Amino acid sequence: MVTTSRVVWFAIAFAFALPIMALMFRNGAEGRPNWIQAALFAGAMALIVTVFFGKGRR
């Protein structure tokens, strides 16, 4: 179930993970980041954080 707490956890985790993943997926020293791959990995990381820290109704 999607609760406000889980949405907030996902948004915060995604906001922190996206720049980190963009830096990791750069092509070379001056290359552009692969934004699709960075966004997918950031979303996966945010989902894991949300599952473990988001409080839902039980």
mmCIF file of the C-alpha atoms, coordinates in Angstrom:
data_MODEL
# 
_entry.id   MODEL 
# 
loop_
_atom_site.group_PDB 
_atom_site.id 
_atom_site.type_symbol 
_atom_site.label_atom_id 
_atom_site.label_alt_id 
_atom_site.label_comp_id 
_atom_site.label_asym_id 
_atom_site.label_entity_id 
_atom_site.label_seq_id 
_atom_site.pdbx_PDB_ins_code 
_atom_site.Cartn_x 
_atom_site.Cartn_y 
_atom_site.Cartn_z 
_atom_site.occupancy 
_atom_site.B_iso_or_equiv 
_atom_site.pdbx_formal_charge 
_atom_site.auth_seq_id 
_atom_site.auth_comp_id 
_atom_site.auth_asym_id 
_atom_site.auth_atom_id 
_atom_site.pdbx_PDB_model_num 
ATOM 1  C CA . MET A 1 1  ? 0.000  0.000  0.000   1.00 0.00 ? 1  MET A CA 1 
ATOM 2  C CA . VAL A 1 2  ? 1.298  3.431  -0.896  1.00 0.00 ? 2  VAL A CA 1 
ATOM 3  C CA . THR A 1 3  ? 1.282  5.778  2.061   1.00 0.00 ? 3  THR A CA 1 
ATOM 4  C CA . THR A 1 4  ? 2.489  9.338  2.424   1.00 0.00 ? 4  THR A CA 1 
ATOM 5  C CA . SER A 1 5  ? 5.447  8.150  4.472   1.00 0.00 ? 5  SER A CA 1 
ATOM 6  C CA . ARG A 1 6  ? 6.577  5.787  1.736   1.00 0.00 ? 6  ARG A CA 1 
ATOM 7  C CA . VAL A 1 7  ? 6.212  8.438  -0.962  1.00 0.00 ? 7  VAL A CA 1 
ATOM 8  C CA . VAL A 1 8  ? 8.322  10.857 1.093   1.00 0.00 ? 8  VAL A CA 1 
ATOM 9  C CA . TRP A 1 9  ? 10.985 8.225  1.745   1.00 0.00 ? 9  TRP A CA 1 
ATOM 10 C CA . PHE A 1 10 ? 11.117 7.390  -1.959  1.00 0.00 ? 10 PHE A CA 1 
ATOM 11 C CA . ALA A 1 11 ? 11.411 11.054 -2.982  1.00 0.00 ? 11 ALA A CA 1 
ATOM 12 C CA . ILE A 1 12 ? 14.188 11.792 -0.494  1.00 0.00 ? 12 ILE A CA 1 
ATOM 13 C CA . ALA A 1 13 ? 16.141 8.650  -1.345  1.00 0.00 ? 13 ALA A CA 1 
ATOM 14 C CA . PHE A 1 14 ? 15.759 9.288  -5.081  1.00 0.00 ? 14 PHE A CA 1 
ATOM 15 C CA . ALA A 1 15 ? 16.920 12.893 -4.682  1.00 0.00 ? 15 ALA A CA 1 
ATOM 16 C CA . PHE A 1 16 ? 20.101 11.707 -2.955  1.00 0.00 ? 16 PHE A CA 1 
ATOM 17 C CA . ALA A 1 17 ? 20.723 8.689  -5.192  1.00 0.00 ? 17 ALA A CA 1 
ATOM 18 C CA . LEU A 1 18 ? 20.299 10.335 -8.611  1.00 0.00 ? 18 LEU A CA 1 
ATOM 19 C CA . PRO A 1 19 ? 23.328 12.669 -8.469  1.00 0.00 ? 19 PRO A CA 1 
ATOM 20 C CA . ILE A 1 20 ? 25.481 9.895  -7.034  1.00 0.00 ? 20 ILE A CA 1 
ATOM 21 C CA . MET A 1 21 ? 24.446 7.472  -9.771  1.00 0.00 ? 21 MET A CA 1 
ATOM 22 C CA . ALA A 1 22 ? 24.946 10.159 -12.445 1.00 0.00 ? 22 ALA A CA 1 
ATOM 23 C CA . LEU A 1 23 ? 28.523 10.588 -11.255 1.00 0.00 ? 23 LEU A CA 1 
ATOM 24 C CA . MET A 1 24 ? 29.089 6.847  -11.267 1.00 0.00 ? 24 MET A CA 1 
ATOM 25 C CA . PHE A 1 25 ? 27.745 6.356  -14.801 1.00 0.00 ? 25 PHE A CA 1 
ATOM 26 C CA . ARG A 1 26 ? 29.747 9.101  -16.531 1.00 0.00 ? 26 ARG A CA 1 
ATOM 27 C CA . ASN A 1 27 ? 31.503 8.095  -19.736 1.00 0.00 ? 27 ASN A CA 1 
ATOM 28 C CA . GLY A 1 28 ? 35.142 9.039  -19.236 1.00 0.00 ? 28 GLY A CA 1 
ATOM 29 C CA . ALA A 1 29 ? 36.542 11.986 -17.336 1.00 0.00 ? 29 ALA A CA 1 
ATOM 30 C CA . GLU A 1 30 ? 34.504 14.620 -19.190 1.00 0.00 ? 30 GLU A CA 1 
ATOM 31 C CA . GLY A 1 31 ? 31.675 12.510 -20.566 1.00 0.00 ? 31 GLY A CA 1 
ATOM 32 C CA . ARG A 1 32 ? 27.965 13.034 -20.048 1.00 0.00 ? 32 ARG A CA 1 
ATOM 33 C CA . PRO A 1 33 ? 26.250 10.747 -17.578 1.00 0.00 ? 33 PRO A CA 1 
ATOM 34 C CA . ASN A 1 34 ? 23.954 8.072  -18.925 1.00 0.00 ? 34 ASN A CA 1 
ATOM 35 C CA . TRP A 1 35 ? 20.788 9.538  -17.380 1.00 0.00 ? 35 TRP A CA 1 
ATOM 36 C CA . ILE A 1 36 ? 18.483 6.593  -18.112 1.00 0.00 ? 36 ILE A CA 1 
ATOM 37 C CA . GLN A 1 37 ? 20.779 4.092  -16.453 1.00 0.00 ? 37 GLN A CA 1 
ATOM 38 C CA . ALA A 1 38 ? 21.448 6.475  -13.558 1.00 0.00 ? 38 ALA A CA 1 
ATOM 39 C CA . ALA A 1 39 ? 17.707 7.048  -13.044 1.00 0.00 ? 39 ALA A CA 1 
ATOM 40 C CA . LEU A 1 40 ? 16.960 3.305  -13.086 1.00 0.00 ? 40 LEU A CA 1 
ATOM 41 C CA . PHE A 1 41 ? 19.623 2.526  -10.510 1.00 0.00 ? 41 PHE A CA 1 
ATOM 42 C CA . ALA A 1 42 ? 18.592 5.499  -8.363  1.00 0.00 ? 42 ALA A CA 1 
ATOM 43 C CA . GLY A 1 43 ? 14.989 4.302  -8.510  1.00 0.00 ? 43 GLY A CA 1 
ATOM 44 C CA . ALA A 1 44 ? 16.012 0.809  -7.457  1.00 0.00 ? 44 ALA A CA 1 
ATOM 45 C CA . MET A 1 45 ? 18.024 2.170  -4.550  1.00 0.00 ? 45 MET A CA 1 
ATOM 46 C CA . ALA A 1 46 ? 15.171 4.470  -3.522  1.00 0.00 ? 46 ALA A CA 1 
ATOM 47 C CA . LEU A 1 47 ? 12.735 1.546  -3.660  1.00 0.00 ? 47 LEU A CA 1 
ATOM 48 C CA . ILE A 1 48 ? 14.934 -0.525 -1.339  1.00 0.00 ? 48 ILE A CA 1 
ATOM 49 C CA . VAL A 1 49 ? 15.231 2.365  1.127   1.00 0.00 ? 49 VAL A CA 1 
ATOM 50 C CA . THR A 1 50 ? 11.466 2.872  0.973   1.00 0.00 ? 50 THR A CA 1 
ATOM 51 C CA . VAL A 1 51 ? 10.740 -0.779 1.710   1.00 0.00 ? 51 VAL A CA 1 
ATOM 52 C CA . PHE A 1 52 ? 12.989 -0.808 4.760   1.00 0.00 ? 52 PHE A CA 1 
ATOM 53 C CA . PHE A 1 53 ? 12.285 2.632  6.232   1.00 0.00 ? 53 PHE A CA 1 
ATOM 54 C CA . GLY A 1 54 ? 8.795  3.577  5.024   1.00 0.00 ? 54 GLY A CA 1 
ATOM 55 C CA . LYS A 1 55 ? 6.119  3.073  7.618   1.00 0.00 ? 55 LYS A CA 1 
ATOM 56 C CA . GLY A 1 56 ? 2.924  1.595  6.312   1.00 0.00 ? 56 GLY A CA 1 
ATOM 57 C CA . ARG A 1 57 ? -0.318 0.519  7.924   1.00 0.00 ? 57 ARG A CA 1 
ATOM 58 C CA . ARG A 1 58 ? -0.169 -3.041 9.147   1.00 0.00 ? 58 ARG A CA 1 
# 
